[in-house]
């Protein structure tokens, strides 16, 4: 549900920046934006959670750096799909912003919150979601070291470094 407030920041900032008043058309755009962002937020959380579970099931979740690596693995898989989704939405709505015909004034008020919200939602979902997920999941791993202490490393019979 964090994707919706993240997108509303951009939606209301864009509305303010362009000097539009809140109207029924603006609220229609905000509702459409909330639906898009709730879906993409759930998918991002799903990918982060799947990566976490995959690391955990393989026994690789021993340190906080392992958690960071799992989150990185899950978030990277969402960069291209989220960027493609945002660019297609923006590309689809930009012709509305250049239109001057009948009803263009109303359509612009629907498109503006969606354009601004999708931009901030993309940035926030790709940067802030993984950080929040890290803080949430690191509470379960709090007793574990962040990295392997240098004094506890050694070499095995093959001469490889071991934790």
C-alpha positions, 0 to 999 in steps of 0.5 A: 500500500506504500505505492499509493502515497508515493504516487500521490506525492507526484500527482499533487505536486504536478497538479500544483505545479501546473496550477490546476484545481481539484475537480472530478476529472482530477480525482478520476486520474488519481483513482486510476493512478491508485489502481496502477500503483497498488498493482505494481507495488504488490508485484515489487513486494512479491519479487522481494519476498520471493528472493528473500524466501529463495535465499532463506530456503537455500540456507544463504540467509546468514548475515545482513549482507546476504539479506541485502544481496537477496533484496538486490536480486529481487529488485533488479528483476523489476527495474525493466518491467517498471520502467517499461510500464511507466514509459508506456503510461507516460507516452500514452498520456502525453498526446493528451497534454498537447491536444487542443480540441473539444474536451481536451481541458477535461482530459488534461486534468485526468492525465496530469495526476497520472503522469506525475504520480507514475514518475514518483511511483517509479522512483520510490518503488525502485529506491525506497521499497527495497530499503523499507523491505531491508529494514523490515526483514533485518529485524528478524536477522538482528543478532547476526553479524553484518559481515564475517569478522576477519578473525574468524576467516581461515583457509580450508584444505584446498587453500580457499578462504572460508567464513 
